[in-house]
Each structure stands twice: as structure tokens, then as C-alpha cells.
């Protein structure tokens, strides 16, 4: 993964230091990206559960309403 073009790196030292710093920045960026993706994945699980629960409740409500209509 490459750093954005607009980022200006100021590295004191030779090319080896530049390469090492760039690799560290890329590694940190990937760690942050993976962490964010894990957070998003964990957020989707409860949302799907809530949506499924809501749909199930709506179906039960419709069934109860239909049963009440037939009883009357």
C-alpha cells in the first residue's frame, strides 16, 4: 500500500533510513486499516441480529393481527 502523494516525508539520513521509515509507515497504515476493518465487521454482526429480530417481531405481529381478525 502506497502513501498518499500529498504526504511529504522529511527523513534525515541516507536512502536506507528513508526505506526503513517508509516500510514502518506502510506497516502502521496496514495495521490501522486491518483494525478498522475488524471494527466494521464486528459492528455489522449486531446490526444484522437486530434487523433479523425486528423482521421476526413484525412477522409475529402480523400473525397475531390476522388471528384476531379471524377470531372476530
Secondary structure, 3 states (H helix, E strand, C coil): CCCCCCCCCCCCCCHHHHHHHHHHHHHHHHHHHHHHHHHHHHHHHHHHHHHHHHHHHHHHHHHHHHHHHHHC
